[in-house]
């Protein structure tokens, strides 16, 4: 059973992932329209690297964020463990 501290850390981490994903999507859309914006591309690359670090930390500490070949699972199969990433109380 996870502690309250683990729950808070999990919720903070999933929130950070959501925020970085939002920023990456917005920058991606911006770059679709302004592909020569060096500053936007630098921001996008930074956000993408940080997002990948956050996702790797989440997977390491709490289990898979997605299935279908994106994340590996320890034994037993972890994808069915709760709470699922989208069920973190938001």
HUPEMO-V969325 format. One record per backbone hydrogen bond with DSSP energy under -0.5 kcal/mol. NH is the residue of the N-H (numbers start at 1). CO is the residue of the C=O. E is the energy in kcal/mol with one decimal. If there is no record, write none. Layout:
BEGIN
nh=NH co=CO e=E
nh=NH co=CO e=E
END
This chain:
BEGIN
nh=7 co=3 e=-2.0
nh=8 co=4 e=-2.4
nh=9 co=5 e=-2.6
nh=10 co=6 e=-2.8
nh=11 co=7 e=-2.7
nh=12 co=8 e=-2.8
nh=13 co=9 e=-2.5
nh=14 co=10 e=-2.7
nh=15 co=11 e=-2.1
nh=16 co=12 e=-2.3
nh=17 co=13 e=-2.3
nh=18 co=14 e=-2.3
nh=19 co=15 e=-2.4
nh=20 co=16 e=-2.6
nh=21 co=17 e=-2.7
nh=22 co=18 e=-2.2
nh=23 co=19 e=-2.3
nh=24 co=20 e=-2.6
nh=25 co=21 e=-2.4
nh=26 co=22 e=-2.6
nh=27 co=23 e=-2.6
nh=28 co=24 e=-2.3
nh=29 co=25 e=-2.4
nh=30 co=26 e=-2.3
nh=31 co=27 e=-2.9
nh=32 co=28 e=-1.6
nh=33 co=29 e=-1.0
nh=33 co=30 e=-0.7
nh=34 co=30 e=-2.3
nh=37 co=34 e=-2.0
nh=38 co=36 e=-1.2
nh=41 co=37 e=-2.1
nh=42 co=38 e=-2.5
nh=43 co=39 e=-2.4
nh=44 co=40 e=-2.9
nh=45 co=41 e=-2.7
nh=46 co=42 e=-2.2
nh=47 co=43 e=-3.0
nh=48 co=44 e=-2.7
nh=49 co=45 e=-2.1
nh=50 co=46 e=-2.5
nh=51 co=47 e=-2.8
nh=52 co=48 e=-2.3
nh=53 co=49 e=-1.9
nh=54 co=50 e=-2.5
nh=55 co=51 e=-2.7
nh=56 co=52 e=-2.3
nh=57 co=53 e=-2.3
nh=58 co=54 e=-2.5
nh=59 co=55 e=-2.7
nh=60 co=56 e=-2.4
nh=61 co=57 e=-2.7
nh=62 co=58 e=-3.4
nh=63 co=58 e=-0.9
nh=63 co=59 e=-1.1
nh=81 co=78 e=-2.1
nh=87 co=84 e=-2.8
nh=88 co=85 e=-0.6
END
